[in-house]
Amino acid sequence: MKRLASIGNKIIPYAAVFMLLIIWELMVRLNHLPSYILPSPLQIIKTLAATFPLLLMHTASTLEEAMIGFVLAVAIAFVTAFILNHFYWLNQALYPLLIVSQTIPIITLAPLFLIWFGWGILPKIIVVILVCFFPIVISLLNGLNSVDPDLINLFRSMGASRIAIFNMVKLPSALPSFFAGMKISASYSIMAAVIGEWLGAEQGLGYFMTIAQKSFRVDRVLAAVVVIALLSLLVVKAIDLAEWLLMPWNRRHE
């Protein structure tokens, strides 16, 4: 019974999506909606197949920008959280600034990056870093700050250094929070790269969508949206795999 319930829980989301697609297809057909207003799911699939080589080229560019920016965001966030956790006064000074920084719309900064850094890959990477950095650093910092103080005092009483306490106590305890922040940022990374491409690029899914939108090719725009959603899902699943490999004590046995 438990296995059947587990299989049912896995099938239900896919069945719900399938039903929504059927309703979408029927609504388009019954209302005779033109493709420049709302294409049907079948038409989007046909567009995906017809433009696959072109989409593949633009996808490679977007994925490169997103992954470079995401990896750099993880590295910068890890170092920042490590420093803020070790220096209480610095944490008190900079934590509010981290919160305030998120009130600035990234869409207003991206054009400035084009002016400062040109039309190459660098502005898109910076946009990805800015979008992905905050969820990771806040999640990791909260995880590090929520470690049991009695456990830390125990290691201190045995003469453990700050680095040893971080490696053996704080980091293992904070890994679930760290990976939770990484999953949030991973889902944003592709979107952030696309936003950077919207504002100025010569290739990428954002550039592809901009050209398609100006040509009233809504089917191509939605085809790119499908690719972006699939890429985001794959990146999140990759983080899930990394979490499963690096945290064997946290695996759920069904």
C-alpha positions as CSV (number, residue, x, y, z in Angstrom):
1,M,0.0,0.0,0.0
2,K,2.8,2.4,0.8
3,R,4.4,1.7,-2.6
4,L,1.1,2.4,-4.4
5,A,0.6,5.6,-2.4
6,S,4.2,6.7,-3.3
7,I,3.6,5.9,-7.0
8,G,0.3,7.8,-6.9
9,N,1.9,10.8,-5.3
10,K,4.5,10.9,-8.1
11,I,1.9,10.5,-10.9
12,I,-0.5,13.1,-9.6
13,P,1.6,16.2,-10.6
14,Y,2.2,14.9,-14.1
15,A,-1.5,14.0,-14.5
16,A,-2.4,17.6,-13.4
17,V,-0.1,19.1,-15.9
18,F,-1.4,16.8,-18.7
19,M,-5.0,17.8,-17.9
20,L,-4.1,21.5,-18.0
21,L,-2.5,21.0,-21.4
22,I,-5.6,19.2,-22.7
23,I,-7.8,22.1,-21.4
24,W,-5.5,24.6,-23.0
25,E,-5.6,22.8,-26.4
26,L,-9.4,22.5,-26.3
27,M,-9.9,26.2,-25.4
28,V,-7.7,27.3,-28.3
29,R,-9.4,25.0,-30.8
30,L,-13.0,25.7,-29.6
31,N,-12.5,29.5,-29.6
32,H,-10.5,29.5,-32.8
33,L,-7.8,31.7,-31.3
34,P,-5.1,32.8,-33.8
35,S,-1.5,31.7,-33.1
36,Y,-0.3,35.3,-32.6
37,I,-2.7,35.6,-29.6
38,L,-2.3,32.1,-28.0
39,P,-0.9,29.1,-29.8
40,S,-1.9,25.6,-28.7
41,P,0.4,23.2,-26.9
42,L,0.6,21.0,-30.1
43,Q,1.7,24.1,-32.1
44,I,4.4,24.9,-29.5
45,I,5.7,21.4,-29.7
46,K,5.8,21.6,-33.5
47,T,7.7,25.0,-33.2
48,L,10.1,23.4,-30.7
49,A,10.9,20.6,-33.3
50,A,11.2,23.0,-36.2
51,T,13.5,25.5,-34.4
52,F,15.4,22.9,-32.4
53,P,18.9,23.6,-33.9
54,L,18.4,27.4,-33.5
55,L,17.1,26.9,-29.9
56,L,20.0,24.6,-29.1
57,M,22.5,27.3,-30.1
58,H,20.8,30.0,-28.0
59,T,20.4,27.6,-25.1
60,A,24.1,26.8,-25.0
61,S,24.8,30.6,-24.7
62,T,22.3,31.1,-22.0
63,L,23.3,28.0,-20.0
64,E,27.0,29.1,-20.1
65,E,26.1,32.5,-18.7
66,A,23.8,31.0,-16.0
67,M,26.3,28.3,-14.9
68,I,29.3,30.6,-14.7
69,G,27.3,33.2,-12.7
70,F,25.7,30.6,-10.5
71,V,29.1,29.0,-9.6
72,L,30.6,32.4,-8.8
73,A,27.5,33.3,-6.7
74,V,27.9,30.1,-4.7
75,A,31.6,30.8,-4.1
76,I,31.1,34.4,-3.1
77,A,28.1,33.6,-0.9
78,F,30.0,30.8,0.9
79,V,33.0,33.1,1.6
80,T,30.7,35.9,2.7
81,A,28.7,33.7,5.1
82,F,31.9,32.2,6.5
83,I,33.3,35.7,7.3
84,L,30.0,37.1,8.7
85,N,29.6,34.0,10.9
86,H,33.1,34.4,12.3
87,F,32.9,38.2,13.0
88,Y,29.8,39.2,14.9
89,W,30.3,42.9,14.5
90,L,30.7,42.6,10.8
91,N,27.5,40.5,10.6
92,Q,25.6,43.2,12.5
93,A,26.9,45.9,10.2
94,L,26.5,44.1,6.8
95,Y,23.4,42.0,7.3
96,P,20.9,44.9,7.0
97,L,22.8,46.1,3.9
98,L,22.3,42.6,2.3
99,I,18.5,42.9,3.0
100,V,18.3,46.5,1.6
101,S,20.2,45.5,-1.5
102,Q,17.3,43.2,-2.5
103,T,15.0,46.2,-2.7
104,I,16.8,47.5,-5.8
105,P,15.1,46.1,-8.9
106,I,17.7,44.2,-11.0
107,I,16.0,45.4,-14.1
108,T,17.2,48.9,-13.4
109,L,20.8,47.9,-12.9
110,A,21.2,45.7,-15.9
111,P,21.3,48.5,-18.4
112,L,24.1,50.2,-16.4
113,F,26.1,47.0,-16.7
114,L,25.8,47.2,-20.5
115,I,27.2,50.7,-20.4
116,W,30.0,49.8,-18.0
117,F,31.0,46.3,-19.3
118,G,29.8,46.2,-22.9
119,W,27.6,43.8,-24.7
120,G,29.6,40.6,-24.0
121,I,29.0,37.8,-21.5
122,L,30.2,39.7,-18.4
123,P,27.1,41.8,-17.8
124,K,24.9,38.7,-18.0
125,I,27.1,36.9,-15.5
126,I,27.0,39.8,-13.1
127,V,23.2,39.8,-13.3
128,V,23.1,36.1,-12.5
129,I,25.5,36.6,-9.6
130,L,23.3,39.4,-8.1
131,V,20.2,37.4,-8.4
132,C,21.6,34.1,-7.1
133,F,23.9,35.5,-4.3
134,F,21.3,36.6,-1.8
135,P,19.2,33.3,-1.3
136,I,22.4,31.3,-0.8
137,V,24.2,33.6,1.6
138,I,21.1,34.2,3.8
139,S,20.2,30.5,3.9
140,L,23.8,29.4,4.7
141,L,24.2,32.2,7.3
142,N,21.0,31.3,9.0
143,G,22.1,27.6,9.0
144,L,25.5,28.5,10.5
145,N,23.9,30.7,13.2
146,S,21.4,28.1,14.3
147,V,23.9,25.4,15.2
148,D,23.5,24.1,18.8
149,P,25.8,26.2,21.0
150,D,26.3,23.4,23.5
151,L,27.8,21.3,20.7
152,I,30.2,24.2,19.8
153,N,31.1,24.7,23.5
154,L,31.9,20.9,23.7
155,F,34.3,21.1,20.8
156,R,35.9,24.3,22.3
157,S,36.4,22.5,25.6
158,M,38.4,19.9,23.7
159,G,40.7,22.5,22.2
160,A,39.2,22.6,18.7
161,S,40.1,25.7,16.6
162,R,37.5,27.9,14.9
163,I,38.3,26.3,11.5
164,A,37.9,22.8,13.0
165,I,34.6,23.8,14.6
166,F,33.4,25.2,11.3
167,N,34.4,22.1,9.4
168,M,33.2,19.5,11.8
169,V,30.2,21.1,13.5
170,K,28.8,24.2,11.8
171,L,29.1,23.3,8.1
172,P,27.6,19.8,8.4
173,S,24.7,21.2,10.4
174,A,24.2,24.1,7.9
175,L,24.4,22.0,4.7
176,P,20.6,21.5,4.5
177,S,20.1,25.3,4.6
178,F,22.9,25.8,2.1
179,F,21.4,23.4,-0.4
180,A,18.0,24.9,0.1
181,G,19.4,28.3,-0.8
182,M,21.2,26.8,-3.8
183,K,18.0,25.2,-5.1
184,I,16.2,28.6,-5.0
185,S,19.1,30.3,-6.7
186,A,19.5,27.5,-9.3
187,S,15.9,28.0,-10.4
188,Y,16.6,31.8,-10.7
189,S,19.9,31.4,-12.6
190,I,18.5,30.7,-16.0
191,M,15.8,33.4,-15.6
192,A,18.5,35.9,-14.6
193,A,20.6,35.1,-17.7
194,V,17.6,35.6,-19.9
195,I,16.9,39.0,-18.3
196,G,20.4,40.1,-19.0
197,E,19.9,39.0,-22.7
198,W,16.6,40.9,-23.0
199,L,18.4,44.2,-22.4
200,G,21.2,43.6,-24.8
201,A,22.7,40.5,-26.4
202,E,23.6,39.0,-29.8
203,Q,22.6,35.4,-28.8
204,G,20.8,33.5,-26.1
205,L,17.3,32.6,-25.3
206,G,16.5,36.1,-24.2
207,Y,17.7,37.4,-27.5
208,F,15.7,34.7,-29.3
209,M,12.5,35.7,-27.4
210,T,13.0,39.4,-28.1
211,I,13.2,38.8,-31.9
212,A,10.3,36.4,-31.8
213,Q,8.2,38.8,-29.8
214,K,8.9,41.7,-32.2
215,S,7.8,39.4,-35.1
216,F,4.6,38.4,-33.2
217,R,5.7,34.8,-33.1
218,V,4.1,33.9,-29.8
219,D,4.7,30.2,-30.5
220,R,8.4,30.8,-30.6
221,V,8.3,32.9,-27.4
222,L,6.5,30.1,-25.6
223,A,8.8,27.5,-27.1
224,A,11.7,29.4,-25.5
225,V,9.7,29.5,-22.2
226,V,9.4,25.7,-22.3
227,V,13.2,25.4,-22.8
228,I,13.8,27.8,-19.9
229,A,11.5,25.9,-17.6
230,L,13.2,22.6,-18.5
231,L,16.7,24.0,-18.0
232,S,15.7,25.4,-14.6
233,L,14.2,22.1,-13.6
234,L,17.4,20.2,-14.7
235,V,19.6,22.5,-12.7
236,V,17.5,22.1,-9.6
237,K,17.6,18.3,-10.1
238,A,21.4,18.5,-10.4
239,I,21.5,20.3,-7.0
240,D,19.2,17.6,-5.6
241,L,21.7,14.9,-6.8
242,A,24.6,16.8,-5.3
243,E,22.8,17.0,-2.0
244,W,22.0,13.3,-2.1
245,L,25.7,12.5,-2.7
246,L,27.2,14.9,-0.2
247,M,24.7,14.3,2.7
248,P,24.1,10.6,3.0
249,W,22.9,11.0,6.6
250,N,20.0,13.1,5.4
251,R,18.7,10.7,2.8
252,R,15.1,9.7,3.1
253,H,14.3,6.0,2.8
254,E,10.9,5.3,1.3
